[in-house]
Amino acid sequence: MKRIGLGMLLLGWLYGVPFLLIVGLIRRTSSPYLDTRAQAQAFGATTDTILTTALVLNLALPAAGMLLAWLIRDRYWIRHFVGALVGAALIYCAVAIAGQAATTPLIGWTPTDNEPEPRVTRCIPTSGGRSCPGG
């Protein structure tokens, strides 16, 4: 039973983390057609959540697997999770390289929206000789 649990933990890291990273990076590089600023902020927040979750799980799953394998003293799984920790470091390096190559930050960016600029319907005159446009 413990081998199945450790195997599921390793497979979760092996397939789940890259999946979340790929989905997050695709969302980050896409230019969605969003009507309002609120929709754009929600899209950006969801993308940030996906990328942050992937980066946290990238370290948490191999570390938890290593700890559990060490507690039950299973050398087979200890070797696998040591390799997973090395792979996690490589994933962090790849994300850092992608972040340096990107023109916008990977986390904390909001895409543009299609909301029109608000029209000025009232003119408030200012001092200094500037008057309202049109009169």
C-alpha positions, 0 to 999 in steps of 0.5 A: 500500500505504501508503494502505491502511495509513493508512486502516486506522489511521484507520478503527481509530480512527474505529470502534474507539475509540468502540466500546470506549468505548461497551462500557466505559461500558455495562458501567460503568453496568450492574448485573450479578448476580454471585454472588461478590466475586471475580466482581465484581472480575473484572468491574470489572477487565475493564471498567477494561481496556476503558476504559483501552485505549480511552483509550490508543488514542484518542491512540495511533492518531491520533498514530501515523498523523500520524507515519507520514503525516509520514514519507512526506510525504502531505498528504492523510493528514496533514490527516485525522490532524490532524482525528483528533487534534482528534476525540481531544481532543473524545472526552477532553472527553466522557469527562471530562464523563461522569466528572463526571456519574457517581456512581461513578468510571469506572475503579477501581470494583467492582460489588456482589455477591450473596454473603451476609454471613458468619455469626458462629459463634463469640463472642469476649468482649471486656472492658468488660462486653460479653458475647456475644449469647445468653449 
